[in-house]
Amino acid sequence: MEDFKDCLVNQERVKELFAGCRSDEERYKVLIELGRNVRPLEEKYKVPENVVPGCQSVMHLHAWKEGDCVFFEAESEALVSSGLAQILIRVYSGLKPEVILKCPPDFLHELRLSQSLSPTRANGIYSIHLKMKQEALRLLLN
């Protein structure tokens, strides 16, 4: 239960990033800024098995396990997509696989990101989340 609480706390922290946003344009600016600050992914992780299917632009998601926790890093060709990945990484990276699998990204509805994104980008954020869950399950079983 304590681990699940960590996921909810992380979601609150992400919501704080968007607290002053009153318009879709302001939300996009936050996403772009998050995307700009992404550290480039090492070339060795830019492999087909790390591609996130369903994203508008090519997105690579690398996952690894340290101790009991799963960590993520991602890179995309598009700043908005990178920003979307970053908000999910801020919520789920460093959590146990079971928590990643069970803690839904409810905060996305509260941020109204789905409404302000194009349909393909809105699908992309859920594709990133699905890939994170798949990676968490893979690492849990290994």
C-alpha beads as a LAMMPS data file, in Angstrom:
LAMMPS data file: protein, C-alpha beads

142 atoms
141 bonds

1 atom types
1 bond types

-500.0 500.0 xlo xhi
-500.0 500.0 ylo yhi
-500.0 500.0 zlo zhi

Masses

1 110.0

Atoms # bond

1 1 1 0.000 0.000 0.000
2 1 1 2.878 2.367 0.809
3 1 1 4.322 1.856 -2.683
4 1 1 0.976 2.695 -4.295
5 1 1 0.963 5.913 -2.286
6 1 1 4.303 6.830 -3.910
7 1 1 2.630 6.641 -7.322
8 1 1 -0.158 8.965 -6.181
9 1 1 2.349 11.416 -4.687
10 1 1 4.261 11.415 -7.985
11 1 1 1.017 12.134 -9.842
12 1 1 0.370 15.127 -7.569
13 1 1 3.860 16.460 -8.295
14 1 1 3.223 16.270 -12.032
15 1 1 -0.117 18.021 -11.616
16 1 1 1.732 20.836 -9.841
17 1 1 3.799 21.412 -13.008
18 1 1 0.579 22.306 -14.822
19 1 1 -1.108 24.140 -11.941
20 1 1 -0.877 27.582 -13.547
21 1 1 -2.000 26.433 -16.995
22 1 1 -5.332 27.924 -18.037
23 1 1 -5.275 27.009 -21.722
24 1 1 -4.232 24.267 -24.113
25 1 1 -1.435 26.524 -25.331
26 1 1 -0.018 26.852 -21.807
27 1 1 -0.165 23.062 -21.319
28 1 1 1.685 22.603 -24.630
29 1 1 4.389 25.040 -23.481
30 1 1 4.952 22.959 -20.340
31 1 1 5.136 19.750 -22.399
32 1 1 7.589 21.303 -24.859
33 1 1 9.787 22.549 -22.025
34 1 1 9.799 19.081 -20.453
35 1 1 10.674 17.631 -23.870
36 1 1 13.556 20.087 -24.326
37 1 1 15.151 18.980 -21.070
38 1 1 15.348 15.294 -21.984
39 1 1 18.786 13.768 -21.849
40 1 1 19.441 11.981 -25.166
41 1 1 19.029 8.228 -25.043
42 1 1 22.178 6.228 -25.670
43 1 1 22.284 4.824 -29.203
44 1 1 22.470 1.247 -27.882
45 1 1 18.903 1.665 -26.541
46 1 1 17.494 2.940 -29.839
47 1 1 16.556 -0.536 -30.978
48 1 1 13.295 -1.866 -32.462
49 1 1 12.212 -3.598 -29.236
50 1 1 12.318 -0.227 -27.438
51 1 1 10.095 1.562 -29.960
52 1 1 6.712 2.551 -28.554
53 1 1 4.061 1.516 -31.079
54 1 1 1.158 3.909 -31.532
55 1 1 3.103 7.138 -31.081
56 1 1 2.828 9.868 -33.699
57 1 1 6.619 10.200 -33.864
58 1 1 9.327 7.619 -33.222
59 1 1 9.664 7.115 -29.475
60 1 1 12.163 4.841 -27.751
61 1 1 11.544 3.734 -24.175
62 1 1 14.317 2.034 -22.248
63 1 1 13.449 0.222 -19.005
64 1 1 15.706 -1.435 -16.476
65 1 1 15.484 -2.797 -12.975
66 1 1 17.588 -1.808 -9.991
67 1 1 16.802 -3.778 -6.863
68 1 1 13.016 -4.056 -6.671
69 1 1 12.302 -0.966 -8.766
70 1 1 11.900 -0.244 -12.471
71 1 1 13.386 2.850 -14.082
72 1 1 12.587 4.420 -17.430
73 1 1 14.109 6.838 -19.873
74 1 1 12.737 7.845 -23.253
75 1 1 13.478 9.931 -26.284
76 1 1 11.321 11.047 -29.172
77 1 1 11.853 13.049 -32.346
78 1 1 9.086 15.444 -31.226
79 1 1 9.318 17.749 -28.203
80 1 1 5.640 17.323 -27.254
81 1 1 5.966 13.534 -27.377
82 1 1 9.133 13.701 -25.282
83 1 1 7.287 15.894 -22.799
84 1 1 4.427 13.416 -22.593
85 1 1 6.888 10.610 -21.923
86 1 1 8.561 12.713 -19.234
87 1 1 5.381 13.193 -17.246
88 1 1 4.818 9.429 -17.217
89 1 1 8.459 8.808 -16.318
90 1 1 8.150 11.250 -13.406
91 1 1 5.208 9.238 -12.119
92 1 1 6.338 5.656 -12.708
93 1 1 10.149 5.560 -12.778
94 1 1 11.615 4.200 -9.554
95 1 1 8.511 2.262 -8.515
96 1 1 8.064 -1.468 -8.058
97 1 1 6.679 -3.313 -11.099
98 1 1 3.490 -4.273 -9.245
99 1 1 2.742 -0.605 -8.563
100 1 1 3.380 0.369 -12.192
101 1 1 0.924 -2.318 -13.252
102 1 1 -1.798 -1.347 -10.774
103 1 1 -1.597 2.467 -10.547
104 1 1 -3.615 4.016 -13.395
105 1 1 -2.650 7.393 -14.890
106 1 1 -5.831 9.072 -13.631
107 1 1 -3.979 12.362 -13.309
108 1 1 -4.017 12.714 -17.114
109 1 1 -7.772 13.321 -17.057
110 1 1 -7.387 15.895 -14.310
111 1 1 -4.740 17.700 -16.361
112 1 1 -7.126 17.673 -19.326
113 1 1 -4.250 16.620 -21.567
114 1 1 -6.386 14.220 -23.572
115 1 1 -8.714 17.071 -24.528
116 1 1 -5.901 19.421 -25.541
117 1 1 -3.918 16.896 -27.588
118 1 1 -4.550 15.725 -31.113
119 1 1 -6.157 12.256 -31.182
120 1 1 -2.894 10.647 -32.296
121 1 1 -0.923 12.307 -29.479
122 1 1 -3.618 11.393 -26.955
123 1 1 -3.359 7.774 -28.134
124 1 1 0.417 8.080 -27.942
125 1 1 0.472 8.887 -24.235
126 1 1 -1.602 5.797 -23.511
127 1 1 0.706 3.782 -25.777
128 1 1 3.674 4.975 -23.721
129 1 1 1.877 3.966 -20.525
130 1 1 1.029 0.549 -21.991
131 1 1 4.675 0.007 -23.011
132 1 1 5.754 0.946 -19.459
133 1 1 3.369 -1.629 -18.037
134 1 1 4.622 -4.259 -20.491
135 1 1 8.216 -3.524 -19.519
136 1 1 7.349 -3.622 -15.810
137 1 1 5.729 -7.032 -16.287
138 1 1 8.702 -8.304 -18.300
139 1 1 11.121 -7.165 -15.589
140 1 1 8.913 -8.582 -12.824
141 1 1 8.928 -12.009 -14.448
142 1 1 12.684 -12.058 -15.149

Bonds

1 1 1 2
2 1 2 3
3 1 3 4
4 1 4 5
5 1 5 6
6 1 6 7
7 1 7 8
8 1 8 9
9 1 9 10
10 1 10 11
11 1 11 12
12 1 12 13
13 1 13 14
14 1 14 15
15 1 15 16
16 1 16 17
17 1 17 18
18 1 18 19
19 1 19 20
20 1 20 21
21 1 21 22
22 1 22 23
23 1 23 24
24 1 24 25
25 1 25 26
26 1 26 27
27 1 27 28
28 1 28 29
29 1 29 30
30 1 30 31
31 1 31 32
32 1 32 33
33 1 33 34
34 1 34 35
35 1 35 36
36 1 36 37
37 1 37 38
38 1 38 39
39 1 39 40
40 1 40 41
41 1 41 42
42 1 42 43
43 1 43 44
44 1 44 45
45 1 45 46
46 1 46 47
47 1 47 48
48 1 48 49
49 1 49 50
50 1 50 51
51 1 51 52
52 1 52 53
53 1 53 54
54 1 54 55
55 1 55 56
56 1 56 57
57 1 57 58
58 1 58 59
59 1 59 60
60 1 60 61
61 1 61 62
62 1 62 63
63 1 63 64
64 1 64 65
65 1 65 66
66 1 66 67
67 1 67 68
68 1 68 69
69 1 69 70
70 1 70 71
71 1 71 72
72 1 72 73
73 1 73 74
74 1 74 75
75 1 75 76
76 1 76 77
77 1 77 78
78 1 78 79
79 1 79 80
80 1 80 81
81 1 81 82
82 1 82 83
83 1 83 84
84 1 84 85
85 1 85 86
86 1 86 87
87 1 87 88
88 1 88 89
89 1 89 90
90 1 90 91
91 1 91 92
92 1 92 93
93 1 93 94
94 1 94 95
95 1 95 96
96 1 96 97
97 1 97 98
98 1 98 99
99 1 99 100
100 1 100 101
101 1 101 102
102 1 102 103
103 1 103 104
104 1 104 105
105 1 105 106
106 1 106 107
107 1 107 108
108 1 108 109
109 1 109 110
110 1 110 111
111 1 111 112
112 1 112 113
113 1 113 114
114 1 114 115
115 1 115 116
116 1 116 117
117 1 117 118
118 1 118 119
119 1 119 120
120 1 120 121
121 1 121 122
122 1 122 123
123 1 123 124
124 1 124 125
125 1 125 126
126 1 126 127
127 1 127 128
128 1 128 129
129 1 129 130
130 1 130 131
131 1 131 132
132 1 132 133
133 1 133 134
134 1 134 135
135 1 135 136
136 1 136 137
137 1 137 138
138 1 138 139
139 1 139 140
140 1 140 141
141 1 141 142
